[in-house]
């Protein structure tokens, strides 16, 4: 897997995942919606850790900074 997520994208996803987890475990969001959001939070954390978003791939999106050759 080639990385396709930049640092800002990874940070935003991690913050959103943490907020969802906090809201779920403090019973602010409950039921089916809470479980779906908690699963989404897990996906956000996983994609942030591996720096690869499978939904970016088919659309050719890439938020990584380009590495320039220093010659």
N, C-alpha and C positions, 0 to 999 in steps of 0.2 A: 504494500500500500504506500503510495506516495502521499506525503503530507499535503493537505489542501486547506488547512485552517491556520490563520495567523494568530498572534498572541492576543490581540484585542478580541477577536471572535471567541477564543478559548476562555478568556477571562469573563466575558459577558455570559457565556453559557454556564460557566461554573457558578457565578453569582446567582443566576436565575434558578439553577438546580438547588442551591443551598436555601434560597428563599422558599421554594416550593416545599422542600423537606421540613423546614421550620414550621411553615403553615400547616402541613399535614400532621406533624407530631404534636402540635399544640391544639389540634382539633379545630382549627379555623376552617379548613377544607376537609370534608369527610365524604364518605360513601363512594359511589362509583367514580364521581368526578375526582375525588381525592386520590383514588388508586390509579386512575389514568394519568393524572398529573405527576404522581410519584414515579410511575414507569417512565414518563417523559423526562423527568429529572435524572433518572438513572442513565438514560440514553444520552442526555446532554453531558453528564459527567464522563461517561465512557468515551464519547467522541472527543471531548476536551483532552482527555489523557492521551489518546492515541493520535491526536491532531489530524484526524481524517473523518470527514463527513460523507457518508455514502450518498446523500441527496445532492451534494455539490458535484459529484463525479459525472452523472449523465448530462448535466447542464454545462459542464466545463468551467464551473466556478472555482476560484482559488483566491483565498484571502491572505496567503503567505506573501511576504516580501520577496522580491526577486533577488537572488544572489548574483552579484555582478562579478565578473572576472577581474581580478586585480593583476593585470599584466603590464 
